Amino acid sequence: MAIAWLVMGRARRTDHASSIDGVRAAGLRKGTGGTQAGGAAALPSPAVSANGAQGMEVCGIGHVDVDPGDPAAVGNYLQDLTKDAFIRWQAAMTASGDDAARAVGLYAQLRHDGAGYDAATLGALIQLAADSRDPVAYGIAYQACAKVATPAPDPLCGLISAAGWAKIDSDNAVPWILMAGQQQKAGNAEAVTTAMARAAQATRISSGGESLHAVAAPLLPRDIPPLESMQLSVTMVGYEAAWGLPYLQDVQRLCIEATDVDDRRRAACARLAELLAAKGNTADMAVAGKLGPMAGWPADRFEAMTKLRYALNQAAAEAAVAVDYRSLDCDAVQKANAYFSKRAQLGESGLARDYLQHSGKTMDELALEYHNSRQRPD
């Protein structure tokens, strides 16, 4: 589901984690100068100081000579502002007695380093996962090796594998699906079928990325200003949105595109359709709909799930609070922090379902609003 943050322009909402492109990896929706679907108001005009120079008023700081019409400049300003707070937050996570929190802290440091990641930090994360029985820590290390340590994987990444993840998290379909995808590339059809069968027996779907903010939020430094707390949450949720483990692509390739699907794999794909529909986010639900024919779904079952998926996407957009880098007044910052606090408790999918239940709108109304928003050109 898309995170409704406003910066500039407008981007079409999509299913969660399906659009990974720079700042849009964080699910940015952009302003158009009028009220948008989801109730987001038009963006304000850039602030101008008394001497005619552009600038903006920032919560807890006052006037700052940063062009509010340049989101990159504002982002750089906020990154510099939160540098010390980020270091303290990351240190609190890595000093935690909880392996998941330590893993999130190490992963945050890797992402913060950008392309020039620190091999020692990656090694510490890999070793933590290899020694731990915590599935979140293992999934984070797997992601780090798959996505951060590229194009040349660190040799220590050999300690981390989809098989190792599945061993400690056997009730999670994701590592089994990843194993099946790897076995297909290796040309091992029997191993593919076995791994898919194990995936179909799972009762959960977790890539690990959805846990980052929930694990990290309780360890935010309590004495930092609200603006810095907001920006750190923006950063962590951005890491979540850019997660993108390829398990859904593997499902489509193994169940829909493959030409060697036998009865056993077909049965596994049908059970996976049910799991993705019942326990997944809206991106999972979209793939479940493609697998529906294998599961023997009637047309009304597919239509009902599509309606729910559309309604949840719209609910996620309406439940979210716009983080508008053109206007960082204290009221906006307070609302953003309240949103992030609730999101840490419920998760993005949980927040959308909560909104769906309590918004006063029917599922039909939300689904129609989302459908209509998809018809508008960018």
Secondary structure, DSSP 8 states (H G I E B T S, - for coil): ----EE-SS-----STT---SGGGGGTEE---SS--TTS--------B-TTS-B-EEETTTEEE---TT-HHHHHHHHHHHTHHHHHHHHHHHHTSS-HHHHHHHHHHHHHHHTTS--HHHHHHHHHHHHH---HHHHHHHHHIIIIIS-SS--GGGGG--HHHHHHH-TTBHHHHHHHHHHHHHTT-HHHHHHHHHHHHH-SB---SGGGHHHHHGGGS-TTS-HHHHHHHHHHHHHHHHT---THHHHHHIIIII-S---HHHHHHHHHHHHHHHHHS-HHHHHHHHHHHHHHT--HHHHHHHHHHHHHHHHHHHHHS----TT-B-HHHHHHHHHHHHHHHHHHHHHHHHHHHHHSS--HHHHHHHHHHHHHS--
